[in-house]
Amino acid sequence: MLLPLHDVIADVSVGIRSEALLASPAMAIDELDSSWESPSEGDYAQGRASWEVYTQLNDNLQLGVHQRWHYLLAFSPQTAQFYSRLENNQIDSGTYNLDFRMNAAQARGLFAQYFIPLSSSSSISVKATVLKGQRVQKGELTGTGLVSGDAFAYDWNLNYVYDENRIFDGPRSSPQGWGYSFDVYAMHQFNERHHLEISLEDLFYTLYWQEIEQDNGCLDRPLSSSCRVFSSKKTFVQRFPVMATMKWGYQFQSLQTNVKIESWQRYRALWLGLDYQGLLLEVDGINEMLNIGYESTGLKVKWAFDDVRYSNAKHWQLALDMNWPIL
């Protein structure tokens, strides 16, 4: 059934939405591209960021353009210690079991989001995004490092897919790739006081790369004739994990209390929060973060951190969503 034109136009608005999640318990976020001088016991570094420009056509349909970055780094504590001490010439004698994994990509595309009221107390939104891949880094490096006095040796197995070779400082290429992802947001109002929200972002997030550079083989020191890296160009399928959030809210007059759980690969967070007429204050009991924010019909802002100084922070989250009626 088509809506009357004036009813459709009355709901039209445009907006800008941006968000970022950065988590690096092993070291400060600012030190990830350095020599990892003092890594702690953390075993991952993860980041996701996106921005969107969208049009809200009516109460149900939203269309927009999208840009995203995903970065997932996982490693054993021994790998971090070996790399740090090797880079800073402070390596201790011993045997190090090495395990280093990376999954990163940049992509842009178009999305459509549709709101579906299921009942007077329940609703669901489904968002579908079609993507064009721009950059890619996907690799696994496993093996053993051996240090004896001033001498060291290593034997690593390598599987590496890339648009720019970061191991051998190769030139950047322009790979061709396409993909998709889905987001699902569900809400249920149990009664006047209790409600539940669930979101699943990046469901089935997949990128299909055409004729992408790949290296497979082994790296060792001292060099041996039996250890070689073989380069090729072929298709590759890259996948990313789901970002899952569940939030339980309890309304007491003008004050709402929240319990929220977040999970994304190795990242976990448990938030306890208060919301008073749009002013938000939350504390994360796992990562010792503080979240402050404000939310209204046309504006949403959020800043979560474990240290206000970015150079010292291991966890930061930022979110901004603004929209304006145009007709």
Secondary structure, DSSP 8 states (H G I E B T S, - for coil): ----HHHHHTT-EEEEEEEEEEE-TTS-GGGTTTT-SS--S--EEEEEEEEEEEEE-SSSEEEEEEEEEEEEEEE-HHHHHHHHHHHTT---SEEEEEEEEEEEEEEEEEEEEEEEE-SSSEEEEEEEEEEEEEEEEEEEEEEEEEEETTEEEEEEEEEEEESB-TTTT--B---EEEEEEEEEEEEEE-SSSEEEEEEEEEEEEEEEEEEEEEEEEEEEES--TT--EEEEEEEEEEE---EEEEEEEEEETTEEEEEEEEEETTEEEEEEEEEETTEEEEEETTTTEEEEEEE-SSEEEEEEES-SSTTT-SEEEEEEEEEEE--
